[in-house]
Amino acid sequence: MTANKPDERSRQLPAEPHPVAVFSHPNHELVALGIIHALNCPMIFLSDGGARQRIAQTEMALRIIRHRAPVLCLNYSERAIYRALRSRDIAFFNSMAGEVASRLAALRAGAVLTVPVELYNPIHDITPVLCRRAAKISGLQPAFYDVPLIHQDTRTKSYLINRFPRSISSGRAYEVSMRLLTAKLVLYDRVYEYLREYLKTLRCTRSEGGFKMEHYRRVSDALEDPSENYRVRYDARGKRLKKAGLIKEVITYRDHFLPTMTELLARGREDSERVRR
C-alpha cells in the first residue's frame, strides 16, 4: 500500500471527539475541506500568511459550504516567525505554543489535524511541533493526524496538493461527496485566488481526482526524520526570498529549524515531568 493508492478499507474519518485543525496559514484548509466539514471541525491559523485577503477568502469559502465551527486566527506575522527561527528564539515559540494550548483546551481537543514536516516552508513546518508542545502545556493527550499540504514528486518534479510521498505507506483517504467535490473545484477557481495564483508559480494545477480523495494519517512524532521522504527545499526557497528582498538570511533545516524545534519539544517534556510531580 502507498499513500498515493491508499487501502480502500481505510476511507474513514478520525473518530476521536472534538477534533481541531491547526494550520500555519488560511487557505490551507482546502486540502482537508471535506474532512473538516464532515467533522464540523474548528480551525486555528497561526498567521494570516502576509496577505489579509487570505483570511477573507477562507471566510468566504467556509460561508459557502456552511461551515459552522469556530475559526480563529492568531495573527502572528511571518516576519516575526522568520526572525525567531533565525535567532533560535525558544521563548517566542513557547509563547506561541501557549496560545495554541489555551485554544485547544477551550475546544477540549481530542484530536488535532495538522500538517507534516514537508521541508518546503519552515512556517508550515513549525505547526505540528507547536501543536505537540501545546498539548503538553495544556495537559491534553489528543490523537495527531497529518494532512499533507504540498509534495514535489521526486520523479516528475511536479507539485501535488494533499499527497504523501510514495515512500509513506500509512496513509488513509477520505472520499468527499460529489456535492463537496464540486464546491471545492468552484472555490479553487473562484474564491481561493491567492492560493491558486501561488500554486501556478509552482506549476501545480488542480485536478478533480486530486480534490476528490483527501489524504491523512495517524502519527505520533512531529520530528521524525523526514529527509528520506522529502527533499529539503528550505535553502532554494530561502535564496529566492532573499533575492527578492523578503528575508535577510536563509533559514535552513539543520541550522535553524531542527535545533530550535528540538529544544522546544525537550522543554515541553521537562515541563510535563514537573507538572506530574
Disulfide bonds with the S-S distance in Angstrom:
none
